Amino acid sequence: MAFELPDLPYAHDALASKGMSAETLEYHHDLHHNAYVTNGNKAIEGTEWAGKSLEEIIKGTYDASAVAQNGIFNNISQLWNHNQFWEMMGPGDSAMPGELEKAITESFGSVDKFKDDFKAAGAGQFGSGWAWLVKDSDGSLKVTKTENGVNPVCFGQTALLGCDVWEHSYYIDFRNKRPDYLSNFLDNLVNWENVASRM
């Protein structure tokens, strides 16, 4: 069964007033995300990975010893990453649920410290990649960053929040100001109820 491009959970212009334009979503979802779906399906066709779940393919094709990953991993992991990314944002005003705020405060000292760490991870990722809030296998919360399409699934972690810091995610709206994009993401775009639901 081939993977399909999921519909956005909101209209293309639903995030525009919050700093992510319809043009960005048209390019990012309709073109970039769709390319990962198309190329991922082509890459696994006729292989042992056909019919497997995204997570099974990611775990099975990730090479921890290499920076440059294979084509199957690159496309399937980016397909998974973007499936999560759209769900982690929303057009409504989203308050952080109490249980998530408590867990973040216990792990980082404060919500502000978590946001500072998350922004530093995203801004400090050289080249393309992602910044993450993850729940580790021991239950603790951590901020991580990954290169290219690598994601927490590779390390047995649960992705609670991820921010795409590939240039196609922010260049239309923020040009080269990645730190501003990250601040806006945390302050205006995150659907904190969705993040809490992943705990």
Disulfide bonds with the S-S distance in Angstrom:
none
